[in-house]
Amino acid sequence: MGRGPEPGERDREPREGRRQRPGPDARPPQRRGMKGKARKLFYKAIVRGKEMIRIGDCAVFLSAGRPNLPYIGRIQSMWESWGNNMVVRVKWFYHPEETSPGKQFHEGQRALYQSSHVDENDVQTVSHKCLVVGLDQYEQMLKTKKYQDSEGLYYLAGTYEPTTGMIFSTDGVPVLC
């Protein structure tokens, strides 16, 4: 299989419709950035509908035409720029099919690889929260009724370095394909 998207190729288009601002329940700004036009107002959390999304949460991002391989990332920071644009900095996960070696026989349908690929997107591209946990915890959670049919539960299969195409196990051991 071909290589997954190169860093920078995962930019998302903003969702159609009215732009949502942090609700009154949003946490106070974390810190202020630079002065002047480049000033940023950082947030620890925002409220989207009935869901609070915090720094460190994993989320599914809008992706047209990819319902079977949604974009999934861990939110690193969120801010409002001087132009009133809400931005989210995301560290991306890759599906096995997106890696250079492609899907391996031992990986399940809900496997993800963490990566060093980071970029910034409009906060409107966040669809909803999801969970990315270790394989042992994933298997335990599947035994509970709450997560048996969960579309928002994934497990960490290792690390993928998109610039080199290398895959590492969760123990940090290179995986040879």
Secondary structure by P-SEA (a helix, b strand, c coil): ccccccccccccccccccccccccccccccccccccccbbbbbcccccccccccccbbbbccccccccccbbbbbcccccccccbbbbbbbcccccccccccccccccccbbbbcccccccccccccbbbbbbcaaaaaaaaacccccccccbbbbcbbbbcccccccccccccccc
